[in-house]
Structures are given as structure tokens and as C-alpha cells.
């Protein structure tokens, strides 16, 4: 597995053997506070956005924040397993595609593979991270019980959850096809992660979750 040092906007906990390299302090930018984290991350990760920053907005609730968005944005609400609250996904309109055929098993018409995640924590709306598969064919999807996927089936699979405190997007499961290595987790508690190599039972669990995920439908912001 190749590693590289990337600037992440997620402030994630350690990802398997891939750890935090350096923490860069917060700085004020306009009406938001941004925090950049330099981490070692696997190349396949959909959390490897390099220009993203966690932000604390000046909005108190998700609906008010949604109404502030322009026509160049698209949104979707989801609920993540282990987090008590709504999560707002925000994407650029140009990154949302409209399905114009009926040959797909998934009926979502407006889908996206690159979105920022927002939660309402401590009386303010915060951007807690971004998912971007970078061409792996992974439209953002979610299972009925709130497990998020944003990777295709080419190199491996990753699933994600929002942390219990609503402050981060965290890995739940990871599977690398070439090595058979990965980890499985029943929750968003990173200490409960179980690493494996060629454990077909856990591989099947991750793949079955991915097969059950339905593509998230995006829409124009409400005013």
C-alpha cells in the first residue's frame, strides 16, 4: 500500500497503521475557523482532499445554513449510524450528475461523488470533512442503517461514519483487494476496529454492506 503525506480537512483519528504526521494550528479566515491536518493516508482513500478545511460557520442550524447557499450548490440530508443528528451534504452543482437512463438498479436521479459534510454541534454549523473518490467511480451512497460509502469497486472498499460527537468523518471499514488487508468495525469508535488479512467472513461483511447501499439523492437548496 503506497502512502503519501496529504493535507486533510477531517482531523481524523489514526487510520490503521497510517498516523497523524503533524498538526497545524487553527487560524481565522473571514467568518470561519479553519483547521488543517497533515496526515499519512492511503492513496485509495476518499478522505484525501488536499484543499479542504474544517470550518465553523456563523450559522446556528442546518436549515439556515442551507438557505444561505446559492444556486451553484446542491444538498442532501443523511443520518449516520452512531451519531444523533442530521448531516447535511453540500456539493457543487457541476459535480452533481443527472441519470437520464433507466438501466440502473438504483433509482437516484441526481447523484454525486464529491461533497462536504456539515453538522450542527454546540449551537453552530460546522464543516467536518469531505468525501471525494477522485475518479474511482464511487457515488456517495448509504445503507438503511446509516453506513456511508464513496468508493467504487476497482481497488477496494471504504465505508464511513460521522463520529459520535459530530465533529469528524471517520473510517468504519476498509478493504484493499490486492493484499486482502483491511479492517472492520461495528461502530464509529476507532478503538473497536478489527484488522484482518484475507478473512473472507469480514470481507463478505464489507462487500455485502456496499451492495446494500443506495445512492444519495441531491437537490437544489431550499430558500
The 8 nearest C-alpha neighbors of each residue, nearest first, counted from 0:
[[1, 2, 41, 42, 178, 175, 177, 43],
 [0, 2, 41, 42, 3, 40, 43, 39],
 [3, 1, 41, 40, 39, 42, 0, 4],
 [2, 4, 39, 40, 5, 1, 41, 42],
 [5, 3, 39, 38, 40, 37, 2, 6],
 [4, 6, 37, 38, 7, 49, 3, 39],
 [5, 7, 37, 49, 36, 35, 38, 8],
 [8, 6, 36, 9, 49, 48, 37, 5],
 [9, 7, 52, 51, 53, 128, 35, 10],
 [8, 10, 128, 11, 7, 167, 127, 168],
 [9, 11, 36, 8, 167, 12, 7, 35],
 [12, 10, 9, 169, 167, 13, 168, 14],
 [11, 13, 14, 10, 169, 189, 19, 18],
 [14, 12, 18, 17, 15, 19, 11, 16],
 [15, 13, 17, 16, 18, 12, 170, 40],
 [14, 16, 17, 13, 18, 182, 194, 181],
 [15, 17, 14, 18, 13, 39, 40, 19],
 [18, 16, 14, 15, 39, 40, 13, 19],
 [19, 17, 13, 39, 16, 20, 14, 38],
 [18, 20, 38, 21, 39, 13, 37, 17],
 [19, 21, 38, 37, 18, 39, 22, 4],
 [22, 20, 37, 19, 23, 38, 36, 18],
 [21, 23, 36, 37, 24, 20, 35, 19],
 [22, 24, 36, 35, 21, 25, 34, 37],
 [25, 23, 22, 34, 26, 35, 36, 33],
 [26, 24, 34, 33, 23, 32, 27, 35],
 [25, 27, 33, 32, 28, 24, 34, 31],
 [26, 28, 32, 31, 29, 33, 25, 30],
 [29, 27, 31, 32, 30, 26, 33, 54],
 [28, 30, 31, 27, 32, 56, 33, 26],
 [31, 29, 28, 57, 56, 32, 27, 55],
 [32, 30, 55, 56, 28, 29, 54, 27],
 [31, 33, 27, 54, 55, 28, 26, 25],
 [34, 32, 54, 53, 52, 25, 26, 31],
 [33, 35, 25, 53, 52, 24, 36, 32],
 [34, 36, 8, 52, 23, 7, 6, 33],
 [37, 35, 22, 7, 6, 23, 10, 38],
 [36, 38, 6, 21, 5, 20, 7, 22],
 [39, 37, 19, 20, 4, 5, 40, 36],
 [38, 40, 4, 17, 3, 18, 2, 19],
 [39, 41, 2, 17, 38, 3, 42, 4],
 [40, 42, 2, 43, 44, 1, 0, 3],
 [41, 43, 44, 2, 1, 40, 3, 47],
 [44, 42, 41, 45, 154, 155, 132, 47],
 [43, 45, 46, 42, 41, 47, 40, 132],
 [44, 46, 132, 131, 130, 47, 43, 149],
 [45, 47, 130, 44, 48, 129, 131, 7],
 [48, 46, 45, 44, 49, 7, 5, 40],
 [49, 47, 46, 51, 50, 7, 131, 129],
 [48, 50, 6, 51, 7, 47, 5, 8],
 [51, 49, 48, 52, 6, 7, 8, 35],
 [52, 50, 8, 49, 48, 7, 53, 129],
 [53, 51, 8, 33, 35, 34, 54, 50],
 [52, 54, 8, 126, 33, 127, 34, 128],
 [55, 53, 126, 33, 32, 125, 31, 56],
 [54, 56, 125, 31, 32, 124, 126, 57],
 [57, 55, 31, 58, 124, 125, 54, 30],
 [56, 58, 30, 59, 123, 55, 31, 124],
 [59, 57, 56, 124, 64, 123, 60, 63],
 [58, 60, 123, 122, 124, 57, 61, 63],
 [61, 59, 63, 62, 58, 124, 119, 123],
 [60, 62, 64, 63, 65, 124, 119, 87],
 [63, 61, 65, 64, 60, 66, 221, 67],
 [64, 62, 66, 65, 61, 60, 67, 58],
 [63, 65, 61, 67, 62, 66, 58, 60],
 [66, 64, 62, 67, 63, 68, 220, 61],
 [67, 65, 222, 63, 64, 68, 221, 62],
 [68, 66, 64, 65, 63, 69, 222, 220],
 [69, 67, 65, 66, 72, 220, 64, 70],
 [68, 70, 71, 72, 67, 220, 66, 73],
 [69, 71, 72, 68, 219, 220, 73, 92],
 [70, 72, 92, 69, 91, 73, 93, 68],
 [73, 71, 91, 92, 70, 90, 69, 68],
 [72, 74, 219, 90, 218, 92, 89, 217],
 [75, 73, 89, 217, 218, 88, 220, 219],
 [74, 76, 217, 88, 87, 216, 218, 77],
 [77, 75, 87, 86, 88, 85, 74, 78],
 [76, 78, 86, 85, 79, 87, 75, 88],
 [79, 77, 85, 145, 86, 84, 80, 76],
 [78, 80, 145, 82, 160, 161, 146, 81],
 [81, 79, 145, 82, 146, 144, 160, 78],
 [80, 82, 163, 79, 187, 83, 186, 162],
 [83, 81, 163, 80, 79, 84, 161, 162],
 [84, 82, 81, 85, 163, 79, 78, 80],
 [85, 83, 82, 86, 78, 118, 119, 79],
 [84, 86, 78, 77, 76, 87, 118, 83],
 [85, 87, 118, 77, 76, 117, 78, 88],
 [88, 86, 76, 117, 116, 75, 118, 89],
 [87, 89, 116, 75, 74, 115, 114, 76],
 [90, 88, 74, 115, 114, 73, 87, 116],
 [91, 89, 114, 73, 72, 92, 74, 113],
 [90, 92, 72, 94, 93, 71, 73, 95],
 [91, 93, 72, 71, 95, 94, 73, 90],
 [92, 94, 91, 95, 96, 71, 72, 90],
 [93, 95, 91, 92, 111, 96, 90, 113],
 [96, 94, 111, 92, 110, 93, 109, 97],
 [97, 95, 109, 110, 111, 94, 98, 93],
 [98, 96, 109, 108, 99, 110, 95, 107],
 [97, 99, 108, 100, 109, 96, 107, 110],
 [100, 98, 97, 101, 108, 102, 96, 109],
 [101, 99, 102, 98, 103, 108, 97, 106],
 [100, 102, 103, 99, 106, 98, 104, 105],
 [101, 103, 100, 104, 105, 99, 106, 98],
 [104, 102, 105, 101, 106, 100, 98, 107],
 [103, 105, 106, 102, 101, 107, 213, 214],
 [104, 106, 103, 107, 213, 214, 108, 102],
 [105, 107, 108, 104, 103, 101, 214, 213],
 [108, 106, 216, 105, 109, 214, 110, 215],
 [107, 109, 98, 97, 106, 110, 216, 99],
 [110, 108, 97, 216, 217, 96, 107, 95],
 [111, 109, 95, 96, 216, 217, 215, 108],
 [110, 112, 95, 138, 113, 139, 94, 96],
 [111, 113, 138, 139, 131, 137, 132, 149],
 [114, 112, 131, 130, 111, 90, 94, 132],
 [113, 115, 90, 89, 129, 130, 88, 116],
 [114, 116, 129, 89, 88, 128, 90, 130],
 [117, 115, 88, 128, 126, 127, 87, 129],
 [118, 116, 126, 87, 125, 86, 127, 88],
 [119, 117, 86, 125, 124, 120, 165, 87],
 [118, 120, 124, 123, 60, 125, 61, 122],
 [121, 119, 122, 123, 118, 124, 165, 125],
 [122, 120, 123, 119, 124, 59, 125, 165],
 [121, 123, 59, 120, 119, 124, 60, 58],
 [124, 122, 59, 119, 121, 120, 58, 60],
 [125, 123, 119, 58, 118, 56, 59, 60],
 [124, 126, 55, 117, 118, 54, 56, 127],
 [125, 127, 117, 54, 53, 116, 128, 55],
 [126, 128, 167, 53, 166, 116, 117, 9],
 [129, 127, 9, 8, 116, 115, 126, 168],
 [128, 130, 115, 114, 116, 46, 131, 48],
 [131, 129, 46, 45, 113, 114, 132, 115],
 [130, 132, 113, 45, 133, 112, 46, 129],
 [131, 133, 45, 135, 150, 134, 137, 149],
 [134, 132, 131, 135, 45, 136, 113, 112],
 [133, 135, 136, 132, 137, 131, 112, 151],
 [136, 134, 151, 132, 137, 133, 150, 153],
 [137, 135, 151, 134, 138, 150, 132, 112],
 [136, 138, 150, 151, 149, 135, 132, 112],
 [137, 139, 112, 111, 149, 140, 136, 110],
 [140, 138, 149, 112, 148, 214, 215, 111],
 [139, 141, 214, 215, 213, 148, 212, 147],
 [142, 140, 147, 212, 146, 213, 145, 148],
 [141, 143, 212, 146, 145, 144, 211, 213],
 [142, 144, 145, 141, 212, 146, 211, 213],
 [143, 145, 142, 80, 146, 79, 141, 78],
 [146, 144, 79, 80, 142, 143, 78, 141],
 [147, 145, 142, 141, 160, 80, 144, 79],
 [146, 148, 141, 159, 158, 140, 160, 145],
 [149, 147, 158, 140, 139, 150, 141, 159],
 [150, 148, 139, 137, 138, 132, 140, 112],
 [151, 149, 137, 132, 156, 148, 135, 157],
 [150, 152, 137, 136, 135, 153, 149, 156],
 [151, 153, 155, 154, 156, 150, 135, 137],
 [152, 154, 151, 155, 135, 136, 156, 150],
 [155, 153, 176, 152, 175, 156, 177, 43],
 [156, 154, 175, 176, 174, 152, 153, 157],
 [155, 157, 174, 173, 150, 152, 175, 158],
 [158, 156, 173, 172, 150, 148, 174, 159],
 [157, 159, 148, 172, 171, 147, 170, 173],
 [160, 158, 170, 171, 147, 169, 148, 146],
 [161, 159, 169, 79, 168, 187, 146, 171],
 [160, 162, 168, 167, 169, 79, 165, 82],
 [163, 161, 165, 167, 164, 187, 168, 169],
 [162, 164, 82, 165, 81, 161, 187, 83],
 [163, 165, 162, 166, 82, 120, 167, 161],
 [166, 164, 162, 163, 167, 161, 118, 82],
 [165, 167, 164, 127, 162, 168, 161, 120],
 [168, 166, 127, 162, 161, 9, 165, 169],
 [167, 169, 161, 160, 128, 162, 9, 127],
 [170, 168, 160, 159, 161, 167, 11, 162],
 [169, 171, 159, 172, 158, 160, 168, 157],
 [170, 172, 159, 158, 184, 160, 187, 169],
 [173, 171, 183, 158, 157, 182, 184, 170],
 [172, 174, 157, 181, 182, 156, 158, 183],
 [173, 175, 181, 156, 155, 180, 176, 157],
 [176, 174, 155, 180, 179, 177, 178, 181],
 [175, 177, 155, 179, 178, 154, 174, 180],
 [178, 176, 175, 179, 154, 155, 180, 0],
 [177, 179, 180, 176, 175, 196, 197, 0],
 [178, 180, 197, 176, 196, 175, 177, 181],
 [181, 179, 196, 178, 175, 195, 174, 197],
 [182, 180, 174, 173, 195, 194, 175, 196],
 [181, 183, 194, 193, 173, 172, 195, 192],
 [182, 184, 172, 193, 192, 194, 171, 173],
 [185, 183, 192, 186, 171, 172, 191, 193],
 [184, 186, 183, 187, 171, 191, 192, 188],
 [187, 185, 188, 184, 81, 171, 191, 80],
 [186, 188, 162, 160, 189, 171, 81, 163],
 [189, 187, 186, 190, 191, 192, 162, 184],
 [188, 190, 191, 192, 187, 12, 184, 186],
 [191, 189, 188, 192, 193, 187, 184, 186],
 [192, 190, 189, 188, 184, 193, 186, 185],
 [191, 193, 184, 189, 190, 183, 182, 194],
 [194, 192, 183, 182, 184, 191, 195, 181],
 [195, 193, 182, 181, 183, 192, 196, 180],
 [196, 194, 181, 182, 180, 198, 197, 193],
 [195, 197, 180, 179, 198, 181, 194, 178],
 [198, 196, 179, 199, 180, 195, 202, 178],
 [197, 199, 196, 200, 201, 195, 202, 179],
 [198, 200, 202, 201, 197, 203, 204, 196],
 [201, 199, 203, 202, 198, 204, 197, 205],
 [202, 200, 204, 203, 199, 198, 205, 183],
 [201, 203, 199, 205, 204, 200, 198, 206],
 [202, 204, 206, 200, 201, 205, 207, 199],
 [205, 203, 201, 207, 202, 206, 208, 200],
 [206, 204, 208, 202, 207, 203, 209, 201],
 [205, 207, 209, 203, 208, 204, 210, 202],
 [208, 206, 210, 204, 209, 205, 203, 211],
 [207, 209, 205, 211, 206, 210, 204, 212],
 [210, 208, 206, 212, 207, 211, 205, 148],
 [209, 211, 207, 208, 212, 206, 213, 205],
 [212, 210, 208, 209, 142, 207, 213, 143],
 [213, 211, 142, 141, 209, 140, 210, 208],
 [214, 212, 140, 141, 142, 215, 211, 105],
 [213, 215, 140, 139, 107, 216, 141, 138],
 [214, 216, 140, 139, 110, 213, 217, 141],
 [215, 217, 109, 107, 110, 214, 75, 108],
 [218, 216, 75, 74, 109, 73, 110, 215],
 [219, 217, 73, 74, 220, 75, 216, 109],
 [218, 220, 73, 74, 221, 72, 70, 217],
 [221, 219, 65, 74, 73, 66, 218, 222],
 [220, 222, 66, 219, 65, 62, 68, 218],
 [221, 66, 220, 65, 67, 68, 63, 62]]
